[in-house]
Amino acid sequence: MKIAEQKFVLKNSKNVTLRSAVPEDAENLLRHLVQSHSESYRNLNNPGEFWARMSVEEERKILAEMDSAKNKFMLVALHEDAIVGGLGLFAQTAEFVKQNASLGMSIQREFCNSGLGTELMRLALTKAKIAGLHRLDLLVRTYNLEGIALYEKMGFQRIGLLKEIAFVDGQYVDEFSYQLILK
């Protein structure tokens, strides 16, 4: 799904542009993923090293598929031509659940608490409705209080607790399951 550029000034006075990721963003996006997943690895599902091992060509193929899809997309947030945040929305493919999608987001530490997460979420929710999606879900570590506050502010409702779902820093950690029914 293609999403046109939208420009914002964040609370930290930095200018960002939000738009769909395109295949040409692959190298820039991988740099962002390495950095954001290194900084916030405790909140995400892969460490920075995972993204460092991915080839630009592999990422380019993923972005090309998303760019042409009707019910999934990858948003990127650019500041001075560098990707500093991203949000992926991934629709399910099976017939009876294809109206549902999962959401994942990463933001570099310098841009946390700047309003970037809110802007990414607002744009994603608007485009999800246009794409005909009905239900969005996400998982968030129980200790990620900033993420939880953002998701609840955007209308997501906690629907469950997944005990010991991830193994981080030598211990099992829990995650909350959230959903949003789009009206």
MIBA-975088 format. One record per atom (N, C-alpha, C): residue number from 1; residue in three letters; x negated, y, z. Coordinates in pm, 1 decimal. Atoms other than C-alpha are relative to their C-alpha. Example, Ala and Ser with C-alpha at 12.3 -4.5 7.8 and 13.67 -1.06 7.14 Angstrom:
! residues 2
num residuo c1 c2 c3
1 ALA -89.0 -119.0 0.0
1 ALA -1230.0 -450.0 780.0
1 ALA -90.0 120.0 0.0
2 SER 82.0 -119.0 -6.0
2 SER -1367.0 -106.0 714.0
2 SER 77.0 109.0 73.0
END
This chain:
! residues 183
num residuo c1 c2 c3
1 MET -84.9 -117.3 0.0
1 MET 0.0 0.0 0.0
1 MET -89.4 123.5 0.0
2 LYS 78.1 -122.9 9.2
2 LYS -143.9 334.9 -99.9
2 LYS 63.4 108.7 86.3
3 ILE -45.8 -107.3 -87.6
3 ILE -118.5 617.1 152.4
3 ILE -84.4 123.5 -31.0
4 ALA 67.9 -123.2 40.4
4 ALA -202.2 971.1 43.8
4 ALA -69.6 65.7 118.7
5 GLU 75.7 -72.8 -102.7
5 GLU -444.4 1193.2 233.6
5 GLU 88.6 91.2 83.2
6 GLN -62.5 -95.3 -91.9
6 GLN -321.8 1380.8 537.4
6 GLN -110.7 54.1 87.9
7 LYS 106.5 -64.9 -77.8
7 LYS -541.7 1629.5 720.9
7 LYS 53.9 45.3 135.3
8 PHE -37.4 -37.2 -136.1
8 PHE -536.2 1699.3 1095.1
8 PHE -118.2 67.0 68.4
9 VAL 99.1 -52.1 -92.6
9 VAL -722.5 1906.0 1350.5
9 VAL 30.7 -64.4 134.4
10 LEU -19.3 74.1 -124.1
10 LEU -770.7 1699.3 1663.8
10 LEU -16.8 91.3 121.2
11 LYS 13.1 -76.3 -124.7
11 LYS -767.9 1812.9 2026.7
11 LYS -144.0 42.7 26.7
12 ASN 140.2 -35.8 -18.1
12 ASN -1148.3 1820.2 2014.8
12 ASN -47.5 98.9 -107.6
13 SER 23.3 -99.2 106.1
13 SER -1123.3 2074.6 1725.6
13 SER -69.6 -56.6 -123.2
14 LYS 61.6 61.2 118.1
14 LYS -1266.0 1826.7 1474.7
14 LYS 107.5 -27.7 -104.2
15 ASN -89.9 26.9 111.7
15 ASN -1104.8 1793.3 1133.8
15 ASN -14.7 -145.2 -42.4
16 VAL 1.1 136.0 53.4
16 VAL -1006.8 1447.3 1013.9
16 VAL 98.7 -9.1 -115.1
17 THR -89.9 33.2 109.0
17 THR -848.3 1312.4 701.3
17 THR 40.8 -145.1 16.7
18 LEU -51.2 137.0 -4.4
18 LEU -626.4 1004.4 720.9
18 LEU 46.5 -36.7 -139.4
19 ARG -43.5 50.8 130.6
19 ARG -566.2 794.3 410.1
19 ARG -20.4 -150.1 -4.1
20 SER 24.0 142.7 22.3
20 SER -559.5 441.8 276.7
20 SER -147.8 -25.0 -24.0
21 ALA 134.4 45.4 35.4
21 ALA -887.1 260.4 268.2
21 ALA 4.9 -53.9 -142.5
22 VAL 12.7 50.8 137.3
22 VAL -998.6 180.6 -85.6
22 VAL -128.2 -81.8 -7.4
23 PRO 119.3 85.2 8.4
23 PRO -1259.6 -70.5 -203.0
23 PRO -132.3 76.8 9.0
24 GLU 122.4 -79.9 -4.7
24 GLU -1516.4 207.8 -239.3
24 GLU -39.2 40.1 143.4
25 ASP 27.1 -30.7 -141.2
25 ASP -1492.0 260.8 140.6
25 ASP -70.8 -113.7 72.7
26 ALA 46.9 121.1 -68.4
26 ALA -1633.7 -84.9 216.2
26 ALA -124.1 24.6 84.9
27 GLU 123.3 -19.6 -76.1
27 GLU -1982.4 20.7 323.1
27 GLU 21.7 95.5 117.6
28 ASN -31.2 -98.2 -103.5
28 ASN -1857.5 323.4 520.0
28 ASN 84.1 -65.1 110.7
29 LEU -85.6 66.8 -97.3
29 LEU -1590.2 110.0 689.4
29 LEU -79.8 -100.1 83.7
30 LEU 81.9 94.5 -76.5
30 LEU -1839.9 -157.9 786.6
30 LEU -87.7 72.7 100.8
31 ARG 78.6 -78.7 -96.3
31 ARG -2062.3 109.3 946.5
31 ARG 86.7 37.8 120.4
32 HIS -92.4 -34.0 -108.7
32 HIS -1758.7 225.4 1146.6
32 HIS 29.3 -121.6 87.6
33 LEU -35.6 119.7 -76.1
33 LEU -1666.4 -128.2 1249.3
33 LEU -116.4 -47.9 87.2
34 VAL 115.6 36.7 -81.4
34 VAL -2019.8 -204.7 1366.0
34 VAL -8.4 92.6 120.5
35 GLN 12.4 -95.1 -110.5
35 GLN -2026.9 113.5 1574.2
35 GLN 114.1 -13.5 100.1
36 SER -114.9 2.8 -92.1
36 SER -1673.4 100.3 1717.4
36 SER 7.3 -132.1 75.7
37 HIS -7.1 128.9 -67.5
37 HIS -1692.6 -270.4 1794.3
37 HIS -119.2 -23.2 92.2
38 SER 111.0 4.3 -94.8
38 SER -2030.8 -225.2 1962.1
38 SER 33.3 83.1 123.2
39 GLU -35.6 -89.0 -110.8
39 GLU -1901.9 63.0 2175.2
39 GLU 112.6 -55.9 86.4
40 SER -121.5 43.2 -70.2
40 SER -1569.1 -97.1 2269.4
40 SER 24.1 -150.0 -13.1
41 TYR -14.7 143.6 26.0
41 TYR -1637.9 -467.3 2222.1
41 TYR 90.7 -69.6 100.3
42 ARG -84.5 65.1 -101.2
42 ARG -1455.1 -552.0 2546.9
42 ARG 148.7 8.9 -35.1
43 ASN -140.2 -19.2 36.2
43 ASN -1128.4 -428.2 2390.5
43 ASN 36.0 -62.7 -134.3
44 LEU -23.7 46.3 136.7
44 LEU -1166.6 -581.8 2044.0
44 LEU -34.4 -147.9 -11.9
45 ASN 16.1 144.9 12.7
45 ASN -1182.3 -935.1 1906.1
45 ASN -132.7 -45.7 -57.7
46 ASN 131.2 36.0 53.2
46 ASN -1524.6 -925.2 1742.3
46 ASN -102.4 103.5 45.0
47 PRO 104.9 -96.7 -33.3
47 PRO -1852.5 -768.9 1853.0
47 PRO -52.2 67.0 -126.9
48 GLY 57.1 -71.2 114.3
48 GLY -2038.5 -526.2 1629.5
48 GLY -80.9 -89.9 -91.5
49 GLU 83.7 90.4 81.5
49 GLU -2271.7 -806.4 1514.3
49 GLU 82.0 -75.1 -104.3
50 PHE -86.8 68.1 96.5
50 PHE -1977.0 -979.9 1345.8
50 PHE 9.8 82.6 -127.7
51 TRP -15.9 -87.7 116.0
51 TRP -1926.3 -679.2 1118.7
51 TRP -132.5 26.3 -68.7
52 ALA 132.4 -20.3 59.3
52 ALA -2300.4 -634.5 1065.0
52 ALA -34.6 -114.4 -94.7
53 ARG 26.4 116.9 85.8
53 ARG -2307.3 -984.0 909.6
53 ARG 88.2 -3.1 -124.2
54 MET -90.2 2.0 115.3
54 MET -2020.6 -913.5 669.4
54 MET -62.2 78.6 -115.3
55 SER 56.7 -69.7 115.8
55 SER -2129.1 -819.2 320.2
55 SER 95.5 109.3 -47.8
56 VAL -79.9 -108.4 57.1
56 VAL -2010.5 -502.3 152.3
56 VAL 96.3 -57.5 -103.3
57 GLU -86.3 60.1 102.4
57 GLU -1872.8 -717.3 -129.5
57 GLU 119.7 -72.7 63.2
58 GLU -111.6 65.3 -69.3
58 GLU -1663.2 -925.8 113.1
58 GLU 102.4 104.2 45.8
59 GLU -89.8 -105.3 -47.6
59 GLU -1520.0 -609.1 267.3
59 GLU 71.2 67.6 -116.2
60 ARG -60.3 -61.5 119.3
60 ARG -1459.0 -461.2 -78.1
60 ARG 118.0 -84.5 -50.5
61 LYS -108.4 88.8 45.1
61 LYS -1248.2 -766.0 -173.0
61 LYS 121.4 10.2 91.9
62 ILE -110.1 -13.1 -96.2
62 ILE -1040.9 -738.2 146.2
62 ILE 74.6 130.6 -23.1
63 LEU -63.1 -130.8 21.1
63 LEU -977.5 -368.4 84.4
63 LEU 74.6 6.1 -132.2
64 ALA -69.6 2.1 129.3
64 ALA -884.9 -430.2 -280.3
64 ALA 134.2 -70.6 13.0
65 GLU -125.9 72.5 -19.5
65 GLU -622.7 -683.0 -173.2
65 GLU 100.1 84.8 78.1
66 MET -89.4 -82.6 -81.2
66 MET -481.1 -448.6 89.2
66 MET 49.6 121.3 -78.8
67 ASP -34.3 -118.6 78.4
67 ASP -483.5 -153.4 -149.9
67 ASP 116.1 -28.3 -95.3
68 SER -105.7 33.2 96.6
68 SER -252.2 -337.1 -389.7
68 SER 122.2 -65.7 64.7
69 ALA -112.0 65.8 -67.9
69 ALA -22.6 -495.5 -126.7
69 ALA 112.6 98.2 28.7
70 LYS -116.7 -83.4 -29.4
70 LYS 327.6 -366.7 -57.0
70 LYS 28.2 9.5 150.7
71 ASN -39.5 4.7 -140.8
71 ASN 352.6 -461.3 310.3
71 ASN -117.1 -16.5 96.9
72 LYS 113.9 -7.1 -91.8
72 LYS 5.6 -425.0 457.9
72 LYS -92.6 110.3 -48.9
73 PHE 90.1 -108.4 36.7
73 PHE -250.0 -149.7 467.1
73 PHE -106.9 18.8 105.2
74 MET 108.3 -39.7 -89.1
74 MET -569.4 -20.4 620.0
74 MET -11.9 151.0 -12.6
75 LEU 20.3 -144.0 -6.0
75 LEU -576.7 344.0 725.2
75 LEU -141.2 26.7 49.6
76 VAL 128.2 -44.2 -52.6
76 VAL -908.4 517.4 772.9
76 VAL 10.9 146.8 38.2
77 ALA 10.5 -138.9 -43.8
77 ALA -985.4 840.5 955.3
77 ALA -142.0 44.8 -30.3
78 LEU 130.8 -51.1 39.7
78 LEU -1269.8 1041.1 804.7
78 LEU -26.6 135.0 63.8
79 HIS 49.6 -128.6 -49.6
79 HIS -1467.9 1318.9 966.9
79 HIS -134.5 21.1 -67.1
80 GLU 123.0 -29.3 73.5
80 GLU -1735.9 1478.8 749.7
80 GLU -46.1 -120.8 -80.9
81 ASP 22.6 113.5 90.1
81 ASP -1712.3 1182.8 507.6
81 ASP -36.1 -131.5 68.7
82 ALA 27.0 124.7 -72.1
82 ALA -1779.4 923.3 780.1
82 ALA 130.6 -51.9 58.0
83 ILE -118.0 61.2 -61.3
83 ILE -1508.6 680.6 886.8
83 ILE -25.3 -8.9 150.0
84 VAL 13.4 -3.1 -146.4
84 VAL -1454.0 731.6 1261.5
84 VAL 113.7 -74.8 69.0
85 GLY -112.1 74.6 -55.2
85 GLY -1131.1 537.1 1308.3
85 GLY 69.6 -77.2 -110.3
86 GLY -74.7 78.2 97.2
86 GLY -915.4 278.4 1141.1
86 GLY 116.5 -70.9 66.3
87 LEU -117.0 74.0 -47.3
87 LEU -580.5 106.6 1174.7
87 LEU 43.9 -92.6 -111.6
88 GLY -46.2 98.5 96.1
88 GLY -481.8 -212.3 998.9
88 GLY 137.2 -51.4 38.5
89 LEU -133.2 56.4 -20.4
89 LEU -125.7 -332.3 960.0
89 LEU 11.4 -117.5 -96.1
90 PHE 6.5 123.5 76.4
90 PHE -96.5 -692.5 842.5
90 PHE 132.9 -74.0 8.9
91 ALA -129.8 67.1 1.9
91 ALA 243.2 -831.6 742.4
91 ALA -19.1 -150.8 -10.9
92 GLN 0.1 145.1 13.1
92 GLN 318.5 -1198.5 775.9
92 GLN 48.7 -35.2 -140.1
93 THR -31.6 37.5 137.5
93 THR 369.2 -1391.8 455.1
93 THR 111.0 -104.1 -12.3
94 ALA -104.6 102.1 7.6
94 ALA 611.9 -1675.1 538.9
94 ALA 136.7 66.2 -19.0
95 GLU -126.6 -60.2 43.8
95 GLU 961.1 -1610.6 401.0
95 GLU 84.2 58.7 113.0
96 PHE -92.2 -45.0 -103.6
96 PHE 1158.8 -1582.3 724.1
96 PHE -59.3 102.2 96.4
97 VAL 63.5 -95.3 -91.9
97 VAL 905.4 -1363.3 905.8
97 VAL -79.2 108.8 -72.9
98 LYS 79.7 -96.5 76.7
98 LYS 764.9 -1144.9 626.6
98 LYS 33.9 145.8 32.9
99 GLN -35.0 -135.4 -43.8
99 GLN 937.8 -839.5 780.3
99 GLN -75.5 39.9 126.2
100 ASN 78.2 -23.7 -121.1
100 ASN 699.1 -863.3 1078.6
100 ASN -145.8 25.9 -35.5
101 ALA 140.7 -28.3 24.3
101 ALA 347.3 -726.4 1099.0
101 ALA -73.4 17.0 132.2
102 SER 88.2 -21.4 -115.0
102 SER 56.4 -715.6 1341.9
102 SER -85.3 123.0 -25.7
103 LEU 72.5 -125.6 9.2
103 LEU -136.5 -400.8 1414.3
103 LEU -128.3 -8.5 80.9
104 GLY 127.3 -8.5 -70.2
104 GLY -498.7 -346.4 1511.0
104 GLY -65.6 134.0 -28.9
105 MET 57.0 -133.5 15.2
105 MET -692.5 -26.2 1564.4
105 MET -137.7 6.1 64.3
106 SER 131.4 -26.2 -58.8
106 SER -1049.1 87.9 1628.7
106 SER -33.9 146.7 -19.5
107 ILE 37.7 -140.9 2.2
107 ILE -1174.7 435.9 1712.3
107 ILE -135.7 12.7 67.1
108 GLN 130.5 -22.0 -60.3
108 GLN -1530.7 545.7 1776.8
108 GLN 15.0 81.2 127.9
109 ARG -9.7 -59.3 -132.9
109 ARG -1589.6 656.7 2134.1
109 ARG 7.7 152.9 -3.9
110 GLU 1.2 -146.6 9.6
110 GLU -1659.8 1019.4 2034.5
110 GLU 138.5 56.6 -32.2
111 PHE -132.2 -45.9 42.2
111 PHE -1302.7 1040.7 1899.1
111 PHE 113.0 -53.8 87.7
112 CYS -102.1 45.8 -94.3
112 CYS -1121.6 868.9 2186.1
112 CYS 54.8 120.1 77.0
113 ASN -69.3 -106.6 -74.1
113 ASN -871.4 1089.9 2370.9
113 ASN 1.4 133.3 -74.7
114 SER -1.9 -121.3 82.0
114 SER -874.8 1338.4 2082.2
114 SER 133.1 18.9 -71.8
115 GLY -124.8 -1.8 75.3
115 GLY -528.1 1259.9 1947.3
115 GLY -7.8 -82.3 -128.0
116 LEU 14.4 78.2 122.9
116 LEU -667.9 1047.3 1664.4
116 LEU 85.4 -126.1 3.6
117 GLY -82.1 120.8 -10.2
117 GLY -499.3 729.6 1789.3
117 GLY 146.7 29.9 -23.0
118 THR -139.9 -39.2 17.8
118 THR -165.1 908.1 1804.2
118 THR 29.6 28.2 -146.9
119 GLU -22.2 -31.2 141.8
119 GLU -201.8 1041.1 1448.5
119 GLU -4.5 -125.0 -86.3
120 LEU 4.8 126.2 74.3
120 LEU -305.1 700.4 1314.8
120 LEU 128.9 -79.1 20.1
121 MET -121.9 75.2 -28.8
121 MET -7.7 538.3 1488.6
121 MET 122.0 63.5 -65.9
122 ARG -115.2 -67.0 62.0
122 ARG 242.5 800.4 1369.0
122 ARG 7.8 -29.3 -149.0
123 LEU 2.4 25.1 143.9
123 LEU 134.9 759.8 1008.7
123 LEU 29.3 -147.1 -29.0
124 ALA -22.9 143.1 21.6
124 ALA 129.5 380.4 1035.2
124 ALA 146.3 -36.8 19.9
125 LEU -140.9 32.4 -25.7
125 LEU 481.0 365.5 1183.5
125 LEU 88.5 53.1 -111.7
126 THR -76.2 -56.3 111.6
126 THR 617.5 594.1 912.1
126 THR -13.1 -88.7 -123.1
127 LYS 23.2 81.2 120.4
127 LYS 459.6 384.6 636.1
127 LYS 53.6 -142.2 17.4
128 ALA -56.3 133.6 -23.9
128 ALA 567.9 57.1 798.8
128 ALA 149.3 -1.8 -30.2
129 LYS -143.9 -9.0 29.6
129 LYS 930.1 171.1 778.3
129 LYS 23.1 6.2 -150.8
130 ILE -12.6 -11.9 146.1
130 ILE 886.1 269.3 412.8
130 ILE -25.5 -134.5 -66.7
131 ALA 32.5 131.4 55.9
131 ALA 736.5 -74.6 345.5
131 ALA 107.9 -104.1 29.1
132 GLY -108.0 92.7 -30.2
132 GLY 1054.6 -234.3 483.0
132 GLY -28.7 -93.7 115.7
133 LEU 29.6 84.4 -115.8
133 LEU 896.4 -381.4 793.1
133 LEU 100.0 28.3 111.1
134 HIS -100.6 -10.4 -106.4
134 HIS 1123.6 -444.3 1090.3
134 HIS -61.3 -5.2 139.0
135 ARG 57.8 23.5 -132.7
135 ARG 898.9 -552.4 1378.5
135 ARG -151.6 3.1 -9.4
136 LEU 145.3 -5.2 -9.6
136 LEU 540.3 -469.9 1470.4
136 LEU -41.6 -59.1 134.0
137 ASP 50.6 52.6 -126.0
137 ASP 335.7 -651.5 1730.6
137 ASP -149.0 27.6 10.6
138 LEU 141.9 -18.1 -26.9
138 LEU -1.4 -606.8 1891.2
138 LEU -32.9 -62.5 133.3
139 LEU 51.8 49.6 -126.9
139 LEU -214.4 -744.9 2169.6
139 LEU -99.1 101.7 52.4
140 VAL 91.5 -94.5 -62.6
140 VAL -408.4 -532.2 2416.1
140 VAL -48.1 -60.2 131.4
141 ARG 55.4 51.1 -124.7
141 ARG -642.8 -632.9 2697.7
141 ARG 63.4 73.6 116.8
142 THR -71.5 -58.5 -114.2
142 THR -481.3 -571.9 3035.3
142 THR -76.8 113.8 65.5
143 TYR 79.7 -107.4 -59.6
143 TYR -767.8 -345.4 3142.2
143 TYR -17.9 120.1 -93.1
144 ASN 12.8 -109.8 96.4
144 ASN -746.0 -120.6 2831.4
144 ASN 112.6 101.0 25.1
145 LEU -106.1 -90.8 -43.0
145 LEU -542.0 148.5 3005.1
145 LEU 28.6 110.1 -102.6
146 GLU -21.9 -102.9 103.1
146 GLU -594.1 410.7 2730.4
146 GLU 82.7 -56.2 -115.0
147 GLY -76.8 63.2 107.4
147 GLY -467.9 171.3 2464.3
147 GLY 143.6 -24.7 41.9
148 ILE -134.7 26.3 -50.8
148 ILE -170.3 68.5 2676.2
148 ILE 82.0 128.2 3.0
149 ALA -71.8 -128.6 -7.1
149 ALA -75.9 434.2 2736.6
149 ALA 40.4 46.5 -140.1
150 LEU -32.1 -41.0 136.8
150 LEU -92.4 507.8 2362.1
150 LEU 114.5 -83.7 -56.2
151 TYR -102.9 86.6 57.9
151 TYR 115.9 207.0 2260.2
151 TYR 136.1 25.2 63.8
152 GLU -127.8 -26.6 -66.5
152 GLU 382.1 277.0 2520.2
152 GLU 53.6 137.6 -39.2
153 LYS -42.2 -132.2 45.3
153 LYS 391.4 645.4 2420.1
153 LYS 64.4 -7.6 -138.8
154 MET -51.1 14.1 135.8
154 MET 456.6 532.8 2061.5
154 MET 125.4 -87.8 -6.7
155 GLY -124.9 74.8 -3.7
155 GLY 753.4 319.6 2172.9
155 GLY -14.0 -150.8 7.0
156 PHE 18.4 144.4 -11.8
156 PHE 599.8 -27.6 2192.2
156 PHE 42.5 -44.7 139.5
157 GLN -44.9 56.3 -127.2
157 GLN 747.3 -246.7 2465.4
157 GLN -80.4 -125.7 31.4
158 ARG 72.9 118.5 -44.6
158 ARG 552.4 -500.6 2666.5
158 ARG 97.5 -116.3 7.2
159 ILE -89.4 115.1 0.6
159 ILE 703.4 -842.6 2609.5
159 ILE -61.3 -123.8 63.7
160 GLY 57.5 118.5 -61.7
160 GLY 456.7 -1077.7 2771.4
160 GLY -144.6 18.0 40.1
161 LEU 138.2 5.1 -44.9
161 LEU 126.1 -1165.5 2927.4
161 LEU -60.7 -129.8 -50.2
162 LEU 72.2 117.2 47.3
162 LEU -119.1 -1402.9 2763.4
162 LEU -119.8 -18.6 92.3
163 LYS 102.9 24.8 -100.5
163 LYS -335.3 -1547.8 3038.7
163 LYS -126.2 -56.9 -66.9
164 GLU 130.8 51.9 38.6
164 GLU -706.2 -1604.7 2975.6
164 GLU -11.7 -26.2 -150.1
165 ILE -2.5 18.2 145.0
165 ILE -673.6 -1553.1 2600.4
165 ILE -133.7 29.3 -67.1
166 ALA 129.1 -35.4 60.1
166 ALA -1018.4 -1403.8 2536.1
166 ALA -111.6 -27.2 99.7
167 PHE 116.9 26.5 -83.3
167 PHE -1363.9 -1489.6 2665.5
167 PHE -99.8 112.5 -24.9
168 VAL 80.0 -120.7 17.1
168 VAL -1554.6 -1162.8 2719.3
168 VAL -99.4 9.7 115.2
169 ASP 104.8 -16.3 -101.8
169 ASP -1883.3 -1115.8 2904.0
169 ASP 0.3 -113.7 102.7
170 GLY 9.1 116.2 -86.8
170 GLY -1872.1 -1466.7 3044.8
170 GLY 121.6 -29.7 84.7
171 GLN -121.9 30.3 -76.8
171 GLN -1518.6 -1458.0 3180.0
171 GLN 123.0 10.3 -89.1
172 TYR -126.5 -6.5 71.8
172 TYR -1165.8 -1514.6 3057.7
172 TYR 76.5 124.5 42.5
173 VAL -78.1 -120.2 -27.6
173 VAL -948.7 -1204.7 3031.6
173 VAL 139.6 -16.3 -59.5
174 ASP -139.7 6.6 41.4
174 ASP -576.0 -1151.3 2986.7
174 ASP 33.1 112.2 -98.1
175 GLU -49.8 -102.4 90.8
175 GLU -387.6 -958.5 2720.3
175 GLU 150.7 12.4 16.0
176 PHE -143.7 -23.1 8.4
176 PHE -43.8 -802.0 2708.3
176 PHE 41.2 -9.6 -146.0
177 SER -62.1 2.0 132.1
177 SER 178.4 -865.3 2408.5
177 SER 102.8 111.2 -5.6
178 TYR -91.9 -111.3 19.8
178 TYR 367.7 -563.4 2277.7
178 TYR 71.2 -15.4 -134.2
179 GLN -72.2 -4.6 126.9
179 GLN 631.3 -518.3 2008.9
179 GLN 75.0 131.5 -12.2
180 LEU -82.4 -116.6 30.3
180 LEU 817.2 -236.8 1841.3
180 LEU 95.7 -39.9 -110.5
181 ILE -101.1 21.6 102.9
181 ILE 1142.4 -283.4 1654.8
181 ILE 21.4 134.5 -68.6
182 LEU -12.1 -123.7 75.5
182 LEU 1151.6 -22.9 1379.5
182 LEU 146.3 25.9 -32.8
183 LYS -139.8 -36.1 26.0
183 LYS 1482.9 158.3 1343.1
183 LYS 10.5 70.4 -133.8
END
